[in-house]
């Protein structure tokens, strides 16, 4: 696969990861489609293994998400800025402490946004609890799966 096409696949994966944070955007399926596109062009054993394992993981996450309470973002005070902070915190945490760092990074992003907006520790922490109860677990699970698939693709594509 040539470099421009590889960059486009990376952009689709990035769009998918960002799309997880935006209601109505099929972020998980964009990540899967990017891996499918790459695997169909590379056609190596590693690409097929990555496609199969990504498919299994993303389908598993969709099944587990159906067992969680539905996203109730309306009425929680979730703003695009909070979603950006949470997503940025999750990506930063994922990079700094691979895999498990996404969870505290996600929560830290929400806390930082609300601390800047509300000004007090107690109010910011209450907002984190409210968001995590309402929609956080579902979004975090989907985001973590997409980050894992993207990191696996990046590792496989660069080797």
C-alpha positions as CSV (number, residue, x, y, z in Angstrom):
1,X,0.0,0.0,0.0
2,X,1.4,3.4,-1.0
3,X,1.9,6.1,1.6
4,X,-1.0,8.5,0.5
5,X,-3.5,5.6,0.8
6,X,-2.0,4.6,4.1
7,X,-2.4,8.1,5.4
8,X,-6.1,8.1,4.2
9,X,-6.7,4.9,6.1
10,X,-5.2,6.5,9.2
11,X,-7.5,9.5,8.7
12,X,-10.5,7.2,8.5
13,X,-9.5,5.5,11.7
14,X,-8.9,8.8,13.4
15,X,-12.3,10.1,12.2
16,X,-13.8,6.9,13.7
17,X,-12.1,7.4,17.1
18,X,-13.3,11.0,17.2
19,X,-16.7,9.9,15.9
20,X,-17.2,7.7,19.0
21,X,-17.5,10.9,21.0
22,X,-20.1,12.4,18.8
23,X,-23.7,11.1,19.1
24,X,-25.0,9.8,15.8
25,X,-21.6,9.3,14.1
26,X,-20.9,5.6,13.5
27,X,-17.3,5.8,14.9
28,X,-16.9,2.1,15.5
29,X,-18.0,1.2,12.0
30,X,-15.6,3.8,10.5
31,X,-12.7,2.2,12.4
32,X,-13.7,-1.2,11.2
33,X,-14.2,0.1,7.6
34,X,-10.7,1.6,7.7
35,X,-9.1,-1.7,8.8
36,X,-11.1,-3.6,6.1
37,X,-9.9,-1.1,3.5
38,X,-6.3,-1.6,4.6
39,X,-6.6,-5.4,4.8
40,X,-8.1,-5.7,1.3
41,X,-5.2,-3.8,-0.2
42,X,-2.4,-5.3,1.8
43,X,-3.6,-8.9,1.7
44,X,-1.1,-10.3,4.2
45,X,-1.5,-12.8,6.9
46,X,-1.1,-10.1,9.6
47,X,-3.7,-7.9,7.9
48,X,-6.3,-10.7,7.8
49,X,-5.6,-11.6,11.5
50,X,-6.0,-7.9,12.4
51,X,-9.2,-7.7,10.5
52,X,-10.7,-10.8,12.0
53,X,-9.7,-9.8,15.6
54,X,-10.9,-6.3,15.1
55,X,-14.2,-7.5,13.8
56,X,-14.6,-9.9,16.8
57,X,-13.7,-7.1,19.3
58,X,-15.9,-4.5,17.8
59,X,-18.9,-6.9,17.6
60,X,-18.3,-8.0,21.2
61,X,-18.3,-4.3,22.3
62,X,-21.6,-3.7,20.4
63,X,-23.1,-6.7,22.2
64,X,-21.9,-5.6,25.6
65,X,-23.1,-2.0,24.9
66,X,-26.6,-3.4,24.4
67,X,-26.5,-4.7,28.0
68,X,-25.5,-1.3,29.4
69,X,-28.1,1.4,30.0
70,X,-28.7,3.5,26.9
71,X,-26.8,6.8,26.4
72,X,-28.7,9.6,28.0
73,X,-26.7,12.6,27.0
74,X,-29.6,15.0,26.9
75,X,-30.0,16.6,30.3
76,X,-26.5,15.7,31.5
77,X,-25.0,18.9,30.4
78,X,-22.6,17.2,28.0
79,X,-21.2,19.8,25.7
80,X,-19.0,19.4,22.6
81,X,-16.2,21.0,24.6
82,X,-16.6,18.3,27.3
83,X,-16.6,15.6,24.7
84,X,-13.4,17.0,23.2
85,X,-11.7,17.1,26.6
86,X,-12.8,13.6,27.5
87,X,-11.7,12.2,24.1
88,X,-8.4,14.0,24.3
89,X,-7.8,12.8,27.8
90,X,-8.6,9.2,26.8
91,X,-6.2,9.4,23.9
92,X,-3.5,11.0,26.0
93,X,-4.0,8.4,28.8
94,X,-4.0,5.6,26.3
95,X,-0.6,6.8,24.9
96,X,1.0,7.5,28.3
97,X,-0.2,4.3,30.0
98,X,-1.2,1.9,27.2
99,X,-4.7,0.6,27.3
100,X,-5.6,1.1,30.9
101,X,-4.7,4.8,30.8
102,X,-7.7,5.6,28.6
103,X,-10.1,5.2,31.6
104,X,-8.5,7.8,33.9
105,X,-7.7,10.0,31.0
106,X,-11.4,10.0,29.9
107,X,-12.5,10.9,33.4
108,X,-9.7,13.4,33.8
109,X,-10.8,15.2,30.7
110,X,-14.4,15.5,31.9
111,X,-13.1,16.7,35.3
112,X,-10.7,19.3,33.8
113,X,-13.5,20.7,31.5
114,X,-16.0,20.9,34.4
115,X,-13.4,22.3,36.8
116,X,-12.6,25.1,34.4
117,X,-16.3,25.7,33.8
118,X,-17.7,25.4,37.4
119,X,-14.6,26.4,39.4
120,X,-14.8,24.0,42.3
121,X,-13.5,20.5,42.9
122,X,-16.8,19.2,44.4
123,X,-19.0,20.5,41.5
124,X,-16.5,19.1,38.9
125,X,-16.4,15.7,40.5
126,X,-20.2,15.6,40.8
127,X,-20.4,16.3,37.1
128,X,-17.9,13.5,36.3
129,X,-20.1,11.0,38.3
130,X,-23.2,12.2,36.6
131,X,-21.8,11.9,33.1
132,X,-20.2,8.5,33.8
133,X,-23.5,7.1,35.2
134,X,-25.5,8.5,32.2
135,X,-23.4,7.8,29.2
136,X,-19.8,7.4,30.2
137,X,-19.5,3.7,30.4
138,X,-21.0,3.1,27.0
139,X,-18.9,5.8,25.3
140,X,-15.7,4.7,27.2
141,X,-16.1,1.1,26.2
142,X,-16.6,1.9,22.6
143,X,-13.7,4.4,22.6
144,X,-11.4,2.0,24.3
145,X,-12.1,-0.7,21.7
146,X,-11.6,1.8,18.8
147,X,-8.3,2.9,20.4
148,X,-7.1,-0.7,20.7
149,X,-8.0,-1.5,17.1
150,X,-6.3,1.8,15.9
151,X,-3.1,1.0,17.9
152,X,-3.0,-2.5,16.6
153,X,-3.4,-1.2,13.0
154,X,-0.7,1.4,13.5
155,X,1.7,-1.3,15.0
156,X,1.0,-3.7,12.2
157,X,1.1,-1.1,9.4
158,X,4.5,0.3,10.6
159,X,6.2,-3.1,10.8
